[in-house]
Amino acid sequence: MKSNSDIKRDVESELRWAPELDETDIAVKATNGVATLTGFVKTYMEKYAAEKAAKRVKGVEAVANDIEVRLSSDFSVPDPELARNAVQALRTELPFVHDRIKVLVDHGRITLEGSLDFGYQRGWAERAVRNLKGMKSIINLIVVTPRVQPSDVKKKIQAAFMRSAQLDANRISVEADEGEVILRGNVRSWAEREEAQETAWAAPGVTQVKNEISVSFV
């Protein structure tokens, strides 16, 4: 098992390696597999990139992203303009369901509300506004309305796991109840754990995914 100091060093190296990120004002702390990021960056995308970089590091089991987004005058956008840009991004990325999503903007903080049929649409809506200039954070309150039976949800997710070249389906168990899915098991990397979660979200009728899969780095 990697020591806290080794994880801290490797996360710092990964942050420096990320071309889309200026890590100058980011501090890293590692405790029992949890990497905590503090400091500040100039855009939300940099904050998101820092989190992704930390997750890529072997030995990191969880990330606490406490980085603050401090917009410079070059990146600042008035709330009404940011709201219009967010609505347009949703129209472009989700042309058939964008009218079911409501956008609220308060001091650069975007909140998404509404109801959709698929979990992947909920994630897609968040990705659509993630790189907007002038944004400080995203709160995704979109709910997914189930339209299929829990037993069908479980079968569809298990079948998707079996098809995936990136997952070992035999290492993951699936429970489904009223649209809520619980994933358990043990995988070999953080990337595999996230792949399982994204695959589960793509199933019709999924309203929530609790990812209790553990990661074994041996």
N, C-alpha and C positions, 0 to 999 in steps of 0.2 A: 504494500500500500504506500502511495506517495505521501510524503510529509507535507505539512501545511506550507512550509517554506518553498518546497519544490513546486507545489501547485501555484502559489503566488508568483513565483518566477516565471512559470510557463504561461500563466494568464497574461502577465505583463508583456511577455514576448509575443504572444498571439495578438494582443492589442496593437503593438508596434507593427506587426506584420500586415494588419488589415489596411489596405490602401484607401478605403473610404472613410477612415477615422483618424482624427487628430487626438492622440492619447495623452498629450502633454499634461492636461489638468485632471487626469483620472487616477485615482488611488485604488489599490487592490488589497483586500484582506482575505485570507483563506483560513477557515476553521472547520475541521472535520468534513471536508469535501464540499463545503458551502463557500462559494466565492462571492464576496460583497464588493460591489463597485460604487465608489463615491466620487464626488468632484462635479465638474460641469463640462458641457459641450455646447456647440453653437447651434445644433439642429437636432430635431427628434430622430432623424435617420442615423445620426452618429450615436445617439443613445441606444438605439435598436441594434446597430452594428456592433457596439461594444458588448451587448448581451449575447449576441450570436457568437462572437469571437470567444467569449468566456466559456460558452457551452461546448465549443469544439475541443476544449482541452481535456485530455485524459485525466481522470481523477476527480473532475468536477461533477458533483451529483446534483447541485442546485445553485442557482444564481439569484442573489438579491441585488436588484438594479436600483440603486438610490442616486443615480446620476441626475443632476439638475440641468435642464435645458435653459441656457441664457442666450436669448436671441440678440444679436447685434442689430444695429440700425439697417444693415444690408439685408437681413433676413426677416425683419419685422413686417407683418402684414396686418392691416385692420381687420377686426372680427367680421364685418359684413363681407369683405372681399374673400376672406378665408372660407366663410360659409358658402359663398357662391362657387368657389373653386372645389369645395368638397362635394357639393351637389352635382357639379359637372363631372367630377371624377367617378362618382357612383353611377351616373347615367351612362358613362362610357364603358365601365367595367361590368355593370350589372344592368344592361338595357331593359330586361324584361321584368325586373323586380325593384328597380331603384325607387319607384313611387311608394313602396312599402317601408321605406327607411326615412326617418326624420333626423336631421342634423342640427345639433345645438352647439354654439361656439361661445366660449366665455374666456376672454383674455388668452387666446391662443390654444385653449383646451377644447378638443372636439369630443362631443358625446354623440354616439349613434344609438337611436332607438327604433323599434319597429318589430315586425314579426315576419319570419321567412320559413321556407319549407325544409331547407337543408342546412346542416351545420357548416358545410364548406362555403355556402353563400355568406354566412355570418363572418367567417374568416376572410373571405374575399373582399367584403365590404371594408373591413379594417385595413387590409393591404392596399385598397384603392386610395385611401386618404393618408397612408403612412408617410409618403414622401412629399407632402404638400409644404410649400414654403410658408414659414410663419407659425407652424404648429409646435406646441410644447408637449402635448400628451394626448392619448386617446382613451376614452372610456367606452367600451363596447357593451351596451345594454340590450342589443338585439336578441330576441328570444326565438327559438325554433319550435314550431308547432308540429307535434308528431301526427302522422297520418297512417302509420303502419303498426302492426302488432309487435310487441317486444320480442317475441320468438323469431319473427322475420328479421328484425334488426340484428339479433345475435347471429343468425345464419348468414346474413349478408356480410357482416364484418368478418366472421371466421373464413368465409369463402375468399374475401379480399386478401386476408392475411396469407392464405394458402397460395394465391396467385403471385404475391409479391416476391421479387427476387431479393429484396433487402431485409426481409423478415423471416425469422424461424418461427412459424406458427405454433409449433409444438411447445414453445417456451412461454406462450402467452395465453391466458384464459380470459374469457369474455362473459360478463354478466350484463343483462339488459332488463330495465324495469321502467315502464312508462316513459320511454325516450331517454332515460339516464343510463349511460354505459359506464361500467367499471372495468378497467383493464388491470390485470395482475400477472405476475410472472417475473422472469429475470432475463435480461438481454445483455448483449456484449458491448454496447456503446450508447452514448446519449443520442446519437443520430438515429439509431434503431428505435429507441424509446419514443422519439418525436415522430418517426415515420409511422409507428403503430397508432399514435394519437391522431395524426392527420388522416390516416386511413379510416379510423373509427368515425371521425367527424364527417367524412364524405358519405356515410350511409344515410339513406332517407329516414327521417323520423327521429334522428338523434338530436336531443335538446341539450345534453350536457355530457361531458366525458371526464371521468375521474381517473387520472392516470396514476395508478399505484405500482406500476412496473419498476422494479429496482434494476440498477445497472451494476454488473460485475465486470471489473476491468482485468480479470485474470484470464 
